[in-house]
Structures are given as structure tokens and as C-alpha cells.
Amino acid sequence: MKNIITPFVALILTASTVFASTTPEVIISNNYIEVINLGAEDFFTAAEFNSKDNLAFTTTKEITLVQIYNEDGDMEFQLPVRSKDIEISMNLFAFGEYKLGFIFEGQSDIHFTQVKIK
């Protein structure tokens, strides 16, 4: 009986891991803007819409580049960073939805946040 149950339990655990979904995490939300972390891993130690009307992020790893994509998926800006801290001016955005692509030191994957300007 143990030989039948063990593979069945392993199959159930594997299936639940494969089909598990991550809920996007809202990291900034106010009357003007909403920023949602779309990645499975949380790289942000702080995120705010500060008094200078900038998006300010602090991350656990050094950011190499931030890429800003418009609603159509076209890259509008690519900002070299080389720091764990970045402020992005709201002057770069109009109303609508954008994606910020964060590339971290030593990694080739892009980690996205969705930005909605209200």
C-alpha cells in the first residue's frame, strides 16, 4: 500500500507546485499612481511616491538598468543605474499604464513592475 501512496503524494505535491500562482503585490498605491510587482521574487526593500513626485525604489540587489515600456510594449527609456537606490521622475510618464523592467547585477532576467498613472 505504501508503494501506491508515495508516488501519488509526490504527484500531487508536484502538480500543486507547478500550478501555484503568485499574486501580484501592490507596492505603491495612492490617488495618482499604482505600482504592482509582477515578479515572483520580491527585490524591493522600499518603494514610495515621494514628496518630489518621484518613484523611489530601494532593492536588495544592485540595479544595472531600468527599462520603461509603454502600453504597447515599446521601450521608451533605458536608464543605467548601478545602485540599489533609484528615483524616477514622474515627468517621464503621461496618463496610462507602463512597465518598469529592472535588470539586476549578475542577472540577465528582467523583473517587471506595472505602473498605472491615474
Helices and strands as residue ranges (DSSP letters): H 2-19, E 25-29, E 33-37, E 44-49, E 54-69, E 75-89, G 90-92, E 96-104, E 110-117
